[in-house]
Each structure stands twice: as C-alpha cells, then as structure tokens.
C-alpha cells in the first residue's frame, strides 16, 4: 500500500483528506504543521506528499525547499494545496519543483485523480515515461481514430453533466483528452455574461493553449453531458512537445485552426444578424457532435440526418452570443417557418440545407 503524508493545518480539511485517502486504500500520515511534516517525511519516506501553503512556523514553500535539498526526500512527488489561485502563486510553487497544485476547495474526484496520477508516474522513471510518451506520440501522429489508445497509459476520470473541468483564471497543470462526451469552453465578462468560445467532443484535446502560453486558463470548461476524460500531466506533454517535432507540428496545426475559428466567430458576432447567428449555432452544434458519427467524410448539409439536438436554452444563448429571450424568439420563428421542430430542450433540424443557406 502507498503511503501519503498530509501536511495541513486546518483540522477539518486535514481530516477530510485523510478519510478520503484511507477509503481509497492509502496509508495516510497526517500532521498539522510544516516542521513536523519535514521530520515525518524523513522518517516515513512517503510515496507522496500533500502540503498546504499557508501555515504558521514553516509554510509549504519552506517545506518543499528543505525536502528538495535532502537526498532522502528529494525525489518524493509533492503536491501543493492552496486557496490562492493567482498566477504568480502558481508559477512560484511550480518553480520550486512541485509536481502539482490543487486549488481549494477541490472535490474528492479531483483529489484522488491527482494522487493516482502522481503515484502511477515513476518520478525517476523513465520506463513509464517512455511508454507514455510513445503512446501519446503514436496516437497523435497515426490519426484521430488511434487516439483512444491514450487511455491505455493515462488515467480516465468520469465526469457528470454540468461539472467544471477547469475555470478561467486558474493555473493549468494538465492536458485533457476527451475519450467520450461533450464539453463547452466559455469566457465570462465583468457582468457575468458567458459566451461559448468553442465546443469539444470525442477525440479532442483541451487545455493545450494554456500549457504552451503562460500556464493560466483564459476560459472555463464545463461538461454538456456525462463524459470520460484522460488526464495527461503537464510535464509529460511539454517533454513530448520539446522532443518531437512531429507532435509539436500537430499542436501548432490545432492552434492555427482554433485561431482561425475564433476570428471567424468574432467576425460573425460583430456583423451577422441574430437570426443568422442562431442558424450558424445550430449547424455548428450539429456538425460537432452529430454529423461526425453519421457521415465523418463530409460536412455537406444534404447528407445530414434529422437527429434531435439536446442543449439548454441558456447554452444556446451563450453559443449565439445573444440574450436567452432573443434566441428563444428566433427559434420560435424557425419552427413557425418549418425549419426546425422544438420539443422541450430538444431541437430537430428539418431543413438543414435551408438553415445553412440563410443569409440574414
């Protein structure tokens, strides 16, 4: 059984983490301050350390600094726990040599996934790293149909509809691969209005732009249905990018396509009528999540099959970039014109070619 040292000065947080890890069959060594944590790390030589940052006497930064200089403890994986979500705090912590950074409050799934990911990765180990890199490289370079093999190497986490994968402004610590499901990525303005910037589905990668830039997410990710996600550690991804020109080219291509799509959507948001934007949103959603499975070889509207699209009115509003009332009114117009059928949250496209051809 793996041993985990938990250094956390808040009693309720420490007890909750301990209980969850024990239920997952880990041996847990809890302590309430940094000085004791350093001594326990030397005595017990745990397989993983979870450490709060803000503590009296010796904070988490000091704990990591001391342990990283000691040959006995230097190779023990180290995860920071903190309520501080500022980019500067994240960069400082990771710069000291931390392996991960969990922002409080975090749910049990996030905690267990981070622990499992770190324990399964041999820090000094190149054998598993080589295996992981080889799987990821092959999956990326052999074609989209081979990407599902990523789950053979990296852990798969199940998420429920409406769960948040990451939030705008939070530090990025992993690349995510959508094994199954649907996801929206969105930005929120100062008034709390959300706008969907892109959609992600099966075989898509999410979060790579933040990893390649300044390490901070510029948008949030929320699941539109129950999904399965593979988590690829930031260190693995960056190592592979730096050592494989072929893989780097793949992500450069993905970023170029994302930028082109983003500029196109901004232009349409600025100059198209709401009616045209609603039509574009219907086609976009259909192409992303339905047309691929029915006819992946073409985007020709004539080939589409009438399949109910399920999305809440709020999400349609965020995808269109207009108020919910305006979008509902436009969808009602489309229904009256015989272009769509509406049944609760389900919309069936009856005249796909006409919807795609709308000019205003």
Rosetta blueprint (number, residue, H / E / L):
1 X L
2 X L
3 X E
4 X E
5 X E
6 X E
7 X E
8 X L
9 X L
10 X L
11 X H
12 X H
13 X H
14 X H
15 X H
16 X H
17 X H
18 X H
19 X H
20 X H
21 X H
22 X H
23 X H
24 X L
25 X L
26 X L
27 X E
28 X E
29 X E
30 X E
31 X E
32 X L
33 X L
34 X H
35 X H
36 X H
37 X H
38 X H
39 X H
40 X H
41 X H
42 X H
43 X H
44 X H
45 X L
46 X L
47 X L
48 X E
49 X E
50 X E
51 X E
52 X E
53 X L
54 X L
55 X L
56 X L
57 X L
58 X L
59 X L
60 X H
61 X H
62 X H
63 X H
64 X H
65 X H
66 X H
67 X H
68 X H
69 X H
70 X L
71 X L
72 X L
73 X L
74 X L
75 X L
76 X L
77 X E
78 X E
79 X E
80 X E
81 X E
82 X E
83 X L
84 X L
85 X L
86 X L
87 X H
88 X H
89 X H
90 X H
91 X H
92 X H
93 X H
94 X H
95 X H
96 X L
97 X L
98 X L
99 X L
100 X E
101 X E
102 X E
103 X E
104 X L
105 X L
106 X L
107 X L
108 X H
109 X H
110 X H
111 X H
112 X H
113 X H
114 X H
115 X H
116 X H
117 X H
118 X H
119 X H
120 X H
121 X L
122 X L
123 X L
124 X L
125 X L
126 X H
127 X H
128 X H
129 X H
130 X H
131 X H
132 X H
133 X H
134 X H
135 X H
136 X H
137 X H
138 X H
139 X H
140 X H
141 X H
142 X L
143 X L
144 X H
145 X H
146 X H
147 X H
148 X H
149 X H
150 X H
151 X H
152 X H
153 X L
154 X L
155 X L
156 X E
157 X E
158 X E
159 X E
160 X L
161 X L
162 X L
163 X L
164 X E
165 X E
166 X E
167 X L
168 X L
169 X L
170 X L
171 X E
172 X L
173 X L
174 X E
175 X E
176 X E
177 X E
178 X E
179 X E
180 X E
181 X L
182 X E
183 X E
184 X E
185 X E
186 X E
187 X E
188 X E
189 X L
190 X L
191 X L
192 X L
193 X L
194 X E
195 X E
196 X E
197 X E
198 X E
199 X E
200 X E
201 X E
202 X L
203 X L
204 X L
205 X E
206 X E
207 X L
208 X H
209 X H
210 X H
211 X H
212 X H
213 X L
214 X L
215 X L
216 X E
217 X L
218 X L
219 X L
220 X E
221 X E
222 X E
223 X E
224 X L
225 X L
226 X L
227 X E
228 X E
229 X E
230 X E
231 X E
232 X E
233 X E
234 X H
235 X H
236 X H
237 X H
238 X H
239 X H
240 X H
241 X H
242 X H
243 X H
244 X L
245 X H
246 X H
247 X H
248 X H
249 X H
250 X H
251 X H
252 X H
253 X H
254 X H
255 X H
256 X H
257 X H
258 X H
259 X H
260 X H
261 X H
262 X H
263 X H
264 X H
265 X H
266 X H
267 X H
268 X H
269 X H
270 X H
271 X H
272 X L
273 X L
274 X H
275 X H
276 X H
277 X H
278 X H
279 X H
280 X H
281 X H
282 X H
283 X H
284 X H
285 X H
286 X H
287 X H
288 X H
289 X H
290 X H
291 X H
292 X H
293 X H
294 X H
295 X L
296 X L
297 X L
298 X L
299 X L
300 X L
301 X H
302 X H
303 X H
304 X L
305 X L
306 X L
307 X L
308 X E
309 X E
310 X E
311 X L
312 X L
313 X H
314 X H
315 X H
316 X H
317 X H
318 X H
319 X H
320 X H
321 X L
322 X L
323 X L
324 X H
325 X H
326 X H
327 X H
328 X H
329 X H
330 X H
331 X H
332 X H
333 X H
334 X H
335 X H
336 X H
337 X L
338 X L
339 X L
340 X E
341 X E
342 X E
343 X E
344 X L
345 X L
346 X E
347 X E
348 X E
349 X E
350 X L
351 X L
352 X H
353 X H
354 X H
355 X H
356 X H
357 X H
358 X L
359 X L
360 X L
